[in-house]
Amino acid sequence: MSTIVLPQKTVRVIKSVTNSTYLDIIGLAIVISASVALGYHKTEYKFSFNNHHYSFLLGYVSIVNTSLSMIGNRLVTKKNNLGNFVTTCNTFLSGAIDYLLGNVGAILTYPVSFVGNYLAFSSWKKSRVLRNIDTIFYRNIALGFVFSFLLNFIAFKFLSENGIDWKVFFAVAIPAGITFGGTFNTARMYPDNWFMWQLYNLTKIVQNILLVNIANTAKYTFYFFNAILGYITWNDDRKKGSI
C-alpha cells in the first residue's frame, strides 16, 4: 500500500491531535448530541412476560453502548490497551442490542467479534510492535470474510423466518467481513490496517445516508476522520521504531 508523505511539522501536529483528550470529548459529544437530538434515547423495546407487558428504554442503553464504542476506538487509536478491554466487554452489549433490534445473526457473529477483540487485548499485553504488511495480514482478512459469509448464511438460512434476501445478506456480510478482518489485524498492530477501517467506515456512511440515519452518519464520519489520524500517527511511529 502507498504511504502518505507529509512534512514532519504537519505530522507532529496530527499526532498531537490524535493523542489528545480533546478529540475524545469531541467524539463523545457528536455521538450523544446527535442521538438525543434525533430522539433515539426514546427508543423502546416492548415485550411480554407472564401476560404482563413491559417496555424497556433501549435507546438510553444504545447511547451508552455507542459512547463506550467511541471511547474504545479512541483509546486503541492512542495505542492504549484499555481500549481493547473496553471494546471486548462492550461486544456483549452491542450484540444484545443488535439482536433485540432484529438482527438474528448477532447471536452467531458477535462471538467472533468478542474473540477478535480479546485476542487484540491479550496480544497487546504481551508485546506491542508496529508491523509491516505480511502474509498474516491478508490471511486475517480472508478469515474475516469466511467467518462473516458462513455465519451470516447460517443466520439468514436457518434463523430468519423470511429466508435469504441476498441484497440484505451482502449488505450485512461484507461490512461484517471487513470488521472481522480488521479486528484480527488489530492484534498485530498494522498501521495499514487503518485503511481497512476506512473502507468499513465508508460503507457505513453510505449505508446510513441511504437510511437517513443522521446520528450514525455523524458517528462513522468521525470514525473515518479518526482512522486517517490513526494511520498517519501509527505509520510515523513505525518508521521511527516507537510505540
N, C-alpha and C positions, 0 to 999 in steps of 0.2 A: 504494500500500500504506500501511496505517496505521503510525504511528510509536509507539514506546514512550516514554512520558513518565515520567521518573524524576527525583527530586531530584538536584542536581549533586553533593552529597556522596556519594550512593549510586553515581552514575556514576563518580566518581573512584576509589572503592573497586573497582568492577568492572573499570575499566581497568587498575588496578594488578595485579589478579589475572590479567587477560587477558595482560598483557605480562610476567608473572613467569616465572622459570625453574622455580619450584616446580611449576607446573601441567604443564610439560613432563615433569618427573620422575614426577609422579602418573600421567600418561597412559601413559608407558612401563612403569611398574610394573603398571598394570592389564593391559596387553596381555601382557607377559611372564609375570606370575604366573598369569593365567587360562589361558594356553596351556600352561604347564608343569604346572599343577595338573590339567588335563584330559588330560595325556599327549600333546598334539599334537606335541611335539618328537620323539616316537617314530614319527610317520607316515613310511612308507617308500614309495618309488616303485620298483617292481621291473620290470626289463626284461632282454631277452636280446640278445646280440650275438656273432656267430661261434660259436654253440652254447654260449656261456657265459652264466650267469645272474648278474645283478648287482642290488644293492639300494642305492638312493640315499636318504640321510636327508633327505627333502624337508621334514620337519617343522621342522628347525632353520633351513633356508633360508626357510621360511614365516614363522617368528618374526622373523627378520632383516628380511624384506620388510615385515611389519606394523609393526615398530619404525621403519623408515625412513619408511613412510607416515605414522605418527604424528608423527614429527619434522617432516616436510614440512608437514603440516597445521598444526602449532603455529607454525612459522615464518611461514607465509602469514598466519595469524591475527594475528601481530605485525607484519605488513606487511614482512617480511624476504624479499627476493627470492631468497635462498639456498633458501628453502622450495620455490619453483617449480623451481629447478635440481634439488634432491633428488628431487622428485616426478617430474620429467621423466625423470631417469636410472632411477628405480625402476620406471617404467612397463614397461621391458623385463622386469624380474624378475617383476612382477605378472602380466604376460601369459604368461610361460613357465610359471609355477606353475599358473595357471588352465587352460592348455592341457593340462598333464600330468595335472591332476585331472579332465579330461574335457570341458572347455568348448572344443569345436572352433571355436566362433565367435570365440575370443580372438585368433586369427590375423588376423581382419578388424577387430575392434572396438578392440583396444588401440593400433593405429597412429593411430586418431583421437584417443585419449586422449593419446598421445605428442605429436601435433601441437598439440593444445589446450594442454597444459602448457608446451610450448616457446614457443608464442605468448604465453602469460602471462609467462614468464620474459623473453622478448625485449621485450615491451611495457613491463614494469616497469623494464627497464634504460634505456629511452628517457625515460619520464615516469611519474609516479605521481600520479594525480588521482582523488579520490573523487567519483564521478559520481552524479547523479540518474538515475532510470529514464528511458530514451528508447526510440525505435523499435528501435535496435540490440539492446537488452536482449531484447525479445520475438523479434526475428529470430534471435538466437543460440539461444534456447530452441527455436524451431521447427526450426532447422537440426539441433540436437542430436537431436530426436526423428526427423527424417527420416533422418539417418545411422544411428541405432540400429535403427529398424524395417527399413530397407533391408538393412543389413549382417547383422542377425540373421536376416532372412528368407532371405538367400542361404546363411548358415551352416546353418540348420535344414533348408533345402530340398535343398541340394547337398552339404554336408559331413557331415551326420549320417546314420548308417545307419538310424535309426529313423523318419525323416521328421519332419514337423512335429507336435509336441504343442502345441496352441495355448495351453493353460494355462501350460505351461512357457515358451513363447515370450513371452507378455505379462509373465510374472513376471520374465523376464530383460530384455526390451526396454524396459519402462517405466523401471525404475531406471537403465538404461544411458542412456536419453534424458535423464533428469534430470542424470546425471553429465556428459554431453557439453555440454548447455546451460550447466550451472553452471561447467564448466571454461572454456568460451569466454568467459563473462562475467567470470571471474576476471581476465582480461587487462585489462578496463576498470574494475576495482575498484569495482563497485557494492556499497554496503553492503547493499542489499536482496537481493543475490544469496545472502546467508546464509539467507534463507527457502527458497531452492531446496535448499540443503544440509540444512536442517531436514527438508524433505519427503523427501529421499533417505534421511537417517538414520532417519527414522520407518519407511519401508518396509523398510529393512534390519533394524531392531529387531524388527518384526513377523515378518519372514521367518525370522530366526534363532531367535526364540522358538518358532515352529512346528517348526523343525528341531532344537530343543533344543540349539542351539549356544551354550552359555553364554559362551564366550570372545568370540565375535563380538558377542553381545548386549551384553556389557560394553564392548567397543570402541566400538560405534556409540552406546551410551548416553553415553559420554564425548564422542564427536563431537557429539552432539545438544546437550549442555551447553555445549561449546566454541563451537558455532555461535551460541548465544544471546549469549555473551560477545562473540563477534566482531561480531555485528550492533550491539550497544549501543556498543561501542568505535568501530567504523568510522562509525556514524551520528553520534556526538558529534563525531568528528574532522571529518566532512564539514560539519557545522553551523559549526564553528569555522574551517574552511578550512585544517586542518592535516593532516599525514601522521603 
